[in-house]
Amino acid sequence: MFQGIDTIILRVSDFQKSGSWFKEKLGLNPVYENPEMRLIVLDTGSVTSVTLWQTDEPIIINSKTASYPIFRTENAGQSRTELIQKEVKTTELITDSFVTYFQFFDPDGNVLEACQVHP
């Protein structure tokens, strides 16, 4: 029935401002933009893209119940340090026997996560 996940939609207050933030801070480049629909699709380097779709509704995020994308990384500590240097808000690094990960947040407070799987 399904062949995978095509895109993950993040609702944002300003798709152009958010698109610039995702490019500058995360290095995600736009592959499609539709000003009439107020959305921009970002290349994540995998088959699944991230679509930033502007809404006029208030964006209310509960980090304990929100759905969010998890980005793969080879070195979670280094990725976190780079984001902090770019003034991106992050959580502490968490390590267990399987993964090392942390969460970070876009300008609208959307939850994002970076995860390093241990060999």
N, CA, C and O of each residue as an XYZ file, in Angstrom:
476
protein
N       0.819     -1.195      0.000
C       0.000      0.000      0.000
C       0.864      1.261      0.000
O       0.570      2.200     -0.740
N       1.931      1.305      0.819
C       2.790      2.490      0.907
C       4.217      2.118      0.525
O       4.633      0.968      0.661
N       4.951      3.108      0.048
C       6.345      2.870     -0.340
C       7.322      3.657      0.523
O       8.509      3.719      0.200
N       6.858      4.253      1.603
C       7.724      5.037      2.476
C       7.079      6.361      2.808
O       5.930      6.607      2.440
N       7.799      7.204      3.492
C       7.302      8.530      3.854
C       7.873      9.534      2.865
O       9.087      9.622      2.683
N       6.985     10.289      2.229
C       7.393     11.268      1.231
C       7.927     12.535      1.880
O       9.033     12.977      1.567
N       7.140     13.127      2.792
C       7.541     14.375      3.429
C       6.975     14.454      4.834
O       5.993     13.786      5.159
N       7.588     15.258      5.645
C       7.087     15.575      6.983
C       6.746     17.049      6.969
O       7.577     17.881      6.606
N       5.518     17.380      7.366
C       5.084     18.778      7.361
C       5.310     19.389      8.736
O       4.902     18.836      9.758
N       5.966     20.537      8.738
C       6.099     21.357      9.940
C       5.331     22.638      9.685
O       5.594     23.341      8.710
N       4.385     22.944     10.553
C       3.631     24.190     10.422
C       4.475     25.322     10.994
O       5.045     25.206     12.079
N       4.542     26.413     10.247
C       5.373     27.556     10.626
C       4.579     28.849     10.470
O       3.568     28.888      9.768
N       5.046     29.902     11.129
C       4.355     31.188     11.064
C       4.763     32.007      9.838
O       4.018     32.891      9.413
N       5.939     31.723      9.266
C       6.418     32.443      8.083
C       7.318     31.487      7.305
O       8.463     31.254      7.692
N       6.798     30.931      6.203
C       7.540     29.890      5.489
C       8.852     30.405      4.899
O       9.826     29.654      4.836
N       8.902     31.663      4.466
C      10.141     32.188      3.898
C      11.202     32.389      4.978
O      12.365     32.036      4.784
N      10.801     32.957      6.116
C      11.735     33.141      7.232
C      12.227     31.780      7.727
O      13.419     31.597      7.974
N      11.310     30.837      7.870
C      11.696     29.498      8.334
C      12.577     28.802      7.315
O      13.530     28.116      7.684
N      12.265     28.973      6.017
C      13.100     28.369      4.984
C      14.530     28.873      5.056
O      15.475     28.100      4.901
N      14.689     30.164      5.291
C      16.037     30.734      5.438
C      16.729     30.168      6.666
O      17.920     29.862      6.616
N      16.000     30.023      7.772
C      16.565     29.488      9.014
C      17.036     28.055      8.798
O      18.146     27.709      9.201
N      16.217     27.217      8.171
C      16.584     25.810      7.950
C      17.791     25.702      7.020
O      18.620     24.806      7.182
N      17.893     26.599      6.057
C      19.058     26.574      5.163
C      20.306     27.045      5.905
O      21.346     26.390      5.850
N      20.204     28.179      6.598
C      21.361     28.760      7.290
C      21.847     27.894      8.451
O      23.045     27.646      8.587
N      20.924     27.442      9.279
C      21.302     26.720     10.496
C      21.533     25.228     10.275
O      22.421     24.641     10.893
N      20.725     24.600      9.382
C      20.797     23.149      9.208
C      21.357     22.712      7.861
O      21.640     21.532      7.656
N      21.518     23.664      6.941
C      22.054     23.317      5.632
C      21.059     22.594      4.734
O      21.464     21.919      3.787
N      19.750     22.723      5.017
C      18.733     22.073      4.189
C      18.321     23.020      3.063
O      17.848     24.128      3.314
N      18.501     22.581      1.841
C      18.230     23.419      0.682
C      16.818     23.213      0.154
O      16.301     22.096      0.166
N      16.197     24.288     -0.308
C      14.847     24.170     -0.878
C      14.889     23.456     -2.232
O      15.786     23.683     -3.044
N      13.893     22.584     -2.453
C      13.763     21.921     -3.743
C      12.470     22.340     -4.437
O      12.292     22.099     -5.631
N      11.575     22.966     -3.686
C      10.309     23.435     -4.250
C       9.751     24.517     -3.340
O       9.824     24.411     -2.116
N       9.195     25.555     -3.944
C       8.566     26.620     -3.171
C       7.280     27.028     -3.872
O       7.256     27.179     -5.093
N       6.212     27.208     -3.102
C       4.941     27.633     -3.661
C       4.413     28.790     -2.822
O       3.787     28.566     -1.786
N       4.661     30.031     -3.259
C       4.207     31.196     -2.492
C       2.689     31.270     -2.335
O       2.198     31.754     -1.315
N       1.947     30.798     -3.326
C       0.484     30.825     -3.209
C      -0.003     29.920     -2.083
O      -0.921     30.277     -1.344
N       0.616     28.745     -1.956
C       0.246     27.817     -0.879
C       1.010     28.117      0.408
O       0.716     27.561      1.466
N       2.002     29.013      0.297
C       2.849     29.413      1.424
C       3.582     28.208      2.017
O       3.480     27.911      3.207
N       4.321     27.528      1.143
C       5.098     26.379      1.604
C       6.412     26.282      0.854
O       6.573     26.800     -0.251
N       7.341     25.601      1.497
C       8.650     25.344      0.905
C       9.053     23.925      1.298
O       8.909     23.525      2.453
N       9.561     23.169      0.325
C       9.989     21.795      0.545
C      11.508     21.781      0.606
O      12.180     22.343     -0.259
N      12.045     21.130      1.644
C      13.487     21.098      1.865
C      14.053     19.702      1.650
O      13.454     18.708      2.061
N      15.204     19.636      1.006
C      15.924     18.387      0.789
C      16.664     18.022      2.077
O      17.451     18.817      2.590
N      16.409     16.823      2.594
C      17.074     16.369      3.819
C      18.256     15.446      3.531
O      18.918     14.971      4.454
N      18.515     15.194      2.256
C      19.584     14.269      1.910
C      19.118     12.822      1.909
O      19.933     11.907      1.793
N      17.818     12.608      2.039
C      17.246     11.267      1.993
C      15.969     11.322      1.165
O      15.647     12.368      0.602
N      15.249     10.230      1.084
C      14.023     10.216      0.282
C      12.888     10.995      0.934
O      11.923     11.354      0.260
N      12.986     11.259      2.215
C      11.950     12.002      2.931
C      12.342     13.469      3.039
O      13.412     13.797      3.553
N      11.478     14.343      2.556
C      11.729     15.772      2.647
C      11.016     16.352      3.866
O      10.229     15.673      4.527
N      11.308     17.614      4.147
C      10.587     18.372      5.173
C       9.887     19.523      4.456
O      10.515     20.277      3.713
N       8.580     19.650      4.684
C       7.811     20.731      4.094
C       7.437     21.727      5.175
O       6.779     21.373      6.154
N       7.853     22.966      5.000
C       7.490     24.047      5.908
C       6.250     24.702      5.328
O       6.295     25.279      4.241
N       5.138     24.614      6.058
C       3.865     25.091      5.538
C       3.305     26.129      6.491
O       3.005     25.836      7.648
N       3.172     27.334      5.992
C       2.730     28.461      6.814
C       1.264     28.316      7.214
O       0.430     27.884      6.419
N       0.969     28.681      8.448
C      -0.392     28.698      8.957
C      -0.654     30.050      9.613
O       0.262     30.706     10.109
N      -1.909     30.448      9.603
C      -2.314     31.661     10.315
C      -2.782     31.346     11.730
O      -3.037     32.252     12.523
N      -2.894     30.058     12.042
C      -3.297     29.631     13.384
C      -2.113     29.768     14.336
O      -0.963     29.677     13.907
N      -2.382     29.986     15.621
C      -1.280     30.007     16.586
C      -0.595     28.631     16.629
O      -1.258     27.594     16.628
N       0.715     28.647     16.666
C       1.467     27.395     16.747
C       1.736     27.121     18.221
O       2.486     27.843     18.879
N       1.111     26.068     18.722
C       1.236     25.706     20.126
C       1.919     24.343     20.186
O       1.353     23.336     19.761
N       3.129     24.321     20.712
C       3.926     23.103     20.749
C       3.998     22.588     22.182
O       4.309     23.339     23.108
N       3.712     21.321     22.352
C       3.941     20.644     23.622
C       5.036     19.618     23.351
O       4.775     18.585     22.735
N       6.241     19.888     23.797
C       7.379     19.025     23.457
C       7.236     17.608     24.004
O       7.925     16.697     23.545
N       6.355     17.414     24.970
C       6.156     16.072     25.527
C       5.180     15.236     24.690
O       5.154     14.012     24.813
N       4.372     15.893     23.833
C       3.401     15.146     23.031
C       3.533     15.398     21.527
O       2.826     14.774     20.736
N       4.414     16.288     21.130
C       4.545     16.649     19.713
C       5.162     15.515     18.901
O       6.036     14.792     19.381
N       4.696     15.374     17.674
C       5.380     14.525     16.700
C       6.509     15.354     16.118
O       6.369     16.569     15.979
N       7.626     14.725     15.775
C       8.749     15.494     15.259
C       9.668     14.612     14.434
O       9.722     13.401     14.644
N      10.399     15.217     13.485
C      11.366     14.448     12.705
C      12.646     14.235     13.511
O      13.030     15.057     14.343
N      13.280     13.117     13.236
C      14.584     12.809     13.828
C      15.584     12.704     12.681
O      15.429     11.884     11.777
N      16.602     13.540     12.733
C      17.646     13.548     11.716
C      18.788     12.634     12.143
O      19.220     12.667     13.295
N      19.277     11.816     11.207
C      20.449     10.970     11.482
C      21.697     11.837     11.502
O      21.817     12.791     10.734
N      22.617     11.499     12.385
C      23.911     12.171     12.420
C      24.983     11.154     12.791
O      24.716     10.206     13.529
N      26.171     11.348     12.289
C      27.277     10.462     12.622
C      27.889     10.805     13.967
O      28.489      9.949     14.616
N      27.735     12.080     14.397
C      28.332     12.506     15.658
C      27.391     13.518     16.317
O      27.428     14.707     15.997
N      26.560     13.048     17.224
C      25.563     13.902     17.866
C      26.216     15.047     18.649
O      25.724     16.175     18.622
N      27.300     14.766     19.332
C      27.977     15.809     20.104
C      28.478     16.935     19.224
O      28.312     18.110     19.553
N      29.086     16.582     18.113
C      29.600     17.591     17.184
C      28.448     18.371     16.557
O      28.526     19.592     16.422
N      27.382     17.674     16.175
C      26.217     18.351     15.577
C      25.613     19.338     16.567
O      25.257     20.455     16.192
N      25.497     18.939     17.807
C      24.944     19.813     18.842
C      25.815     21.056     19.018
O      25.303     22.173     19.100
N      27.132     20.857     19.077
C      28.062     21.977     19.219
C      27.921     22.954     18.053
O      27.916     24.168     18.258
N      27.807     22.433     16.836
C      27.651     23.297     15.663
C      26.355     24.109     15.752
O      26.340     25.296     15.426
N      25.279     23.470     16.189
C      24.008     24.181     16.307
C      24.077     25.252     17.393
O      23.553     26.352     17.217
N      24.713     24.937     18.500
C      24.860     25.928     19.569
C      25.663     27.126     19.069
O      25.329     28.269     19.381
N      26.720     26.871     18.294
C      27.518     27.958     17.726
C      26.699     28.820     16.777
O      27.002     29.997     16.584
N      25.657     28.234     16.182
C      24.764     28.977     15.285
C      23.560     29.544     16.041
O      22.585     29.995     15.440
N      23.653     29.510     17.369
C      22.635     30.066     18.263
C      21.274     29.378     18.136
O      20.229     30.023     18.220
N      21.306     28.051     17.931
C      20.093     27.240     17.908
C      19.895     26.673     19.314
O      20.829     26.136     19.909
N      18.682     26.793     19.837
C      18.365     26.258     21.161
C      18.346     24.729     21.100
O      17.673     24.143     20.252
N      19.094     24.090     22.011
C      19.159     22.627     22.063
C      18.949     22.144     23.496
O      19.082     22.903     24.456
N      18.618     20.863     23.606
C      18.584     20.220     24.914
C      19.958     19.619     25.174
O      20.846     19.674     24.323
N      20.117     19.054     26.344
C      21.357     18.357     26.673
C      21.489     17.092     25.820
O      20.496     16.569     25.313
N      22.702     16.617     25.670
C      22.992     15.376     24.973
C      22.601     14.210     25.874
O      22.927     14.212     27.061
N      21.911     13.220     25.328
C      21.504     12.037     26.079
C      22.113     10.820     25.393
O      22.004     10.664     24.176
N      22.751      9.964     26.177
C      23.379      8.763     25.631
C      22.896      7.552     26.405
O      22.856      7.558     27.635
N      22.526      6.504     25.660
C      22.259      5.215     26.287
C      23.059      4.173     25.515
O      23.936      4.540     24.735
N      22.792      2.920     25.703
C      23.617      1.897     25.061
C      23.361      1.770     23.556
O      24.135      1.120     22.852
N      22.290      2.380     23.060
C      21.953      2.259     21.642
C      22.177      3.536     20.834
O      22.594      3.479     19.678
N      21.895      4.698     21.455
C      21.932      5.964     20.710
C      22.457      7.107     21.566
O      22.473      7.033     22.795
N      22.887      8.171     20.882
C      23.162      9.466     21.502
C      22.316     10.466     20.729
O      22.331     10.481     19.498
N      21.571     11.307     21.459
C      20.659     12.213     20.775
C      20.435     13.481     21.573
O      20.797     13.575     22.746
N      19.828     14.455     20.907
C      19.412     15.710     21.551
C      18.292     16.304     20.711
O      18.138     15.983     19.532
N      17.527     17.163     21.334
C      16.483     17.871     20.608
C      16.917     19.313     20.389
O      17.738     19.854     21.130
N      16.352     19.917     19.363
C      16.588     21.329     19.091
C      15.304     21.908     18.513
O      14.364     21.171     18.216
N      15.266     23.234     18.355
C      13.995     23.893     18.080
C      14.147     24.962     17.002
O      15.122     25.713     16.983
N      13.160     25.015     16.103
C      13.159     26.038     15.065
C      12.576     27.336     15.627
O      12.179     27.362     16.792
N      12.512     28.420     14.834
C      12.030     29.698     15.362
C      10.589     29.672     15.901
O      10.228     30.500     16.737
N       9.764     28.720     15.423
C       8.392     28.605     15.919
C       8.283     27.659     17.107
O       7.190     27.452     17.635
N       9.408     27.081     17.533
C       9.388     26.156     18.657
C       9.113     24.719     18.274
O       8.949     23.869     19.148
N       9.058     24.424     16.959
C       8.876     23.037     16.539
C      10.024     22.189     17.058
O      11.184     22.601     17.018
N       9.693     21.004     17.544
C      10.689     20.077     18.071
C      11.344     19.344     16.905
O      10.663     18.855     16.003
N      12.668     19.274     16.933
C      13.459     18.519     15.979
C      14.451     17.707     16.807
O      14.771     18.084     17.934
N      14.933     16.610     16.265
C      15.882     15.802     17.019
C      16.994     15.320     16.104
O      16.778     15.080     14.916
N      18.175     15.184     16.665
C      19.325     14.592     15.959
C      19.726     13.346     16.729
O      19.812     13.374     17.957
N      19.973     12.248     16.014
C      20.244     10.974     16.669
C      21.416     10.267     15.997
O      21.486     10.153     14.774
N      22.323      9.803     16.830
C      23.471      9.003     16.400
C      23.267      7.590     16.925
O      23.184      7.383     18.136
N      23.186      6.619     16.028
C      23.017      5.224     16.434
C      24.401      4.625     16.678
O      25.307      4.774     15.858
N      24.553      3.946     17.816
C      25.842      3.310     18.121
C      25.978      2.001     17.381
O      25.004      1.263     17.233
N      27.198      1.702     16.906
C      27.429      0.444     16.169
C      27.300     -0.760     17.087
O      27.462     -1.896     16.642
